[in-house]
Amino acid sequence: MESEGYQGWTNRETWATNLWIENDQALSEIVADYARQELEGHDRAEEVNPYYLGETLKSWIEEDLLIFENIKDNRNLWMMLTDIGSLYRVNYRELAGYYLDIVRENTALAELMGGEVV
């Protein structure tokens, strides 16, 4: 069976989750912080398995961010949840790999520029 894919992602739910994260500076910074924490203690050339960051993102999104207590009074979070649809279908490992790559690239660029990591 051929994978359905969506906009370069595993499926629409993963794409929508990433889109919501990237379009919100606070969410984007939280995910980048998680990715930086995952990369700490690893050599730059060392391959980092996205499994653990994926589990962290899954827990954060499903158990902390998009819970009823948070979304009942927050229109943006409610819209995020309804736009994503099924959180069960989100490929958190794919998101983790994507954000690990972004943090690696930003770190390498900052080192080249002699600046601070963003």
RODO-2510 file (C-alpha; in nm, 4 decimals, decimal comma):
residues 118
     n   res          X          Y          Z
     1     m     0,0000     0,0000     0,0000
     2     e     0,1368     0,3385    -0,0977
     3     s     0,1674     0,6067     0,1695
     4     e    -0,0842     0,8880     0,1284
     5     g     0,1557     1,1720     0,2207
     6     y     0,0613     1,5370     0,2444
     7     q     0,2681     1,8452     0,1553
     8     g     0,5906     1,6511     0,2099
     9     w     0,4772     1,5056     0,5448
    10     t     0,3486     1,1599     0,6372
    11     n    -0,0111     1,2814     0,6516
    12     r    -0,2269     1,5896     0,6869
    13     e    -0,2375     1,5686     1,0677
    14     t     0,1431     1,5825     1,0946
    15     w     0,1590     1,8676     0,8441
    16     a    -0,1109     2,0642     1,0307
    17     t     0,0600     2,0108     1,3675
    18     n     0,3875     2,1417     1,2267
    19     l     0,2128     2,4354     1,0616
    20     w     0,0499     2,5395     1,3879
    21     i     0,3784     2,5080     1,5776
    22     e     0,5795     2,7023     1,3204
    23     n     0,3217     2,9813     1,2974
    24     d     0,3248     3,0464     1,6726
    25     q     0,6500     3,1868     1,8085
    26     a     0,5928     3,0631     2,1641
    27     l     0,5127     2,7076     2,0506
    28     s     0,8044     2,7111     1,8085
    29     e     1,0448     2,8195     2,0834
    30     i     0,9178     2,5486     2,3194
    31     v     0,9723     2,2788     2,0553
    32     a     1,3185     2,4171     1,9713
    33     d     1,4076     2,4082     2,3425
    34     y     1,2983     2,0438     2,3626
    35     a     1,5112     1,9655     2,0562
    36     r     1,8153     2,1473     2,2021
    37     q     1,7782     1,9528     2,5254
    38     e     1,7683     1,6280     2,3289
    39     l     2,0857     1,7200     2,1403
    40     e     2,2811     1,8152     2,4536
    41     g     2,5464     1,5609     2,5359
    42     h     2,5684     1,4304     2,1797
    43     d     2,8542     1,4985     1,9416
    44     r     2,7526     1,7010     1,6391
    45     a     2,8206     1,4091     1,4033
    46     e     2,6409     1,1606     1,6264
    47     e     2,3037     1,0420     1,4986
    48     v     2,0263     1,1197     1,7464
    49     n     1,7220     0,8941     1,7385
    50     p     1,4092     1,1131     1,7142
    51     y     1,2087     0,8608     1,9184
    52     y     1,2631     1,0268     2,2568
    53     l     1,1945     1,3793     2,1338
    54     g     0,8908     1,2447     1,9495
    55     e     0,7581     1,0977     2,2739
    56     t     0,8255     1,4281     2,4517
    57     l     0,6374     1,6224     2,1826
    58     k     0,3490     1,3737     2,1918
    59     s     0,3197     1,4038     2,5685
    60     w     0,3461     1,7836     2,5597
    61     i     0,0870     1,8270     2,2834
    62     e    -0,1620     1,5628     2,3952
    63     e    -0,1310     1,5846     2,7742
    64     d    -0,0300     1,9442     2,8430
    65     l    -0,1137     2,1748     2,5519
    66     l    -0,4377     2,0500     2,3973
    67     i    -0,6299     1,9503     2,7078
    68     f    -0,9782     2,0789     2,7845
    69     e    -0,8639     2,3128     3,0613
    70     n    -0,6388     2,4929     2,8111
    71     i    -0,8619     2,4996     2,5054
    72     k    -1,1974     2,5883     2,6616
    73     d    -1,1042     2,9583     2,6841
    74     n    -0,8385     2,9752     2,4120
    75     r    -0,9787     3,0074     2,0605
    76     n    -0,6388     2,9529     1,8928
    77     l    -0,5747     2,6235     2,0730
    78     w    -0,9310     2,5113     1,9962
    79     m    -0,8783     2,5951     1,6289
    80     m    -0,5448     2,4117     1,6349
    81     l    -0,7065     2,0975     1,7729
    82     t    -0,9970     2,1021     1,5299
    83     d    -0,7670     2,1758     1,2349
    84     i    -0,5287     1,8919     1,3191
    85     g    -0,8134     1,6467     1,3603
    86     s    -0,6855     1,3150     1,4888
    87     l    -0,3885     1,3498     1,7234
    88     y    -0,3590     0,9725     1,6983
    89     r    -0,2404     1,0070     1,3367
    90     v     0,0296     1,2699     1,4044
    91     n     0,3752     1,1298     1,3286
    92     y     0,5637     1,2706     1,6271
    93     r     0,8918     1,1048     1,5255
    94     e     0,8799     1,2829     1,1915
    95     l     0,8186     1,6156     1,3684
    96     a     1,1037     1,5389     1,6081
    97     g     1,3457     1,4629     1,3243
    98     y     1,2458     1,7846     1,1509
    99     y     1,3057     1,9979     1,4597
   100     l     1,6311     1,8218     1,5458
   101     d     1,7535     1,9076     1,1948
   102     i     1,6474     2,2712     1,2323
   103     v     1,8265     2,3091     1,5662
   104     r     2,1395     2,1436     1,4225
   105     e     2,1360     2,3796     1,1236
   106     n     2,0812     2,6873     1,3420
   107     t     2,3626     2,5800     1,5732
   108     a     2,6040     2,5263     1,2838
   109     l     2,5085     2,8602     1,1285
   110     a     2,5506     3,0437     1,4592
   111     e     2,8938     2,8875     1,5060
   112     l     2,9976     2,9966     1,1573
   113     m     2,8740     3,3486     1,2231
   114     g     3,0335     3,3558     1,5689
   115     g     2,6995     3,4343     1,7268
   116     e     2,4538     3,2916     1,9698
   117     v     2,2441     2,9851     1,8890
   118     v     1,8850     3,0721     1,8016
***
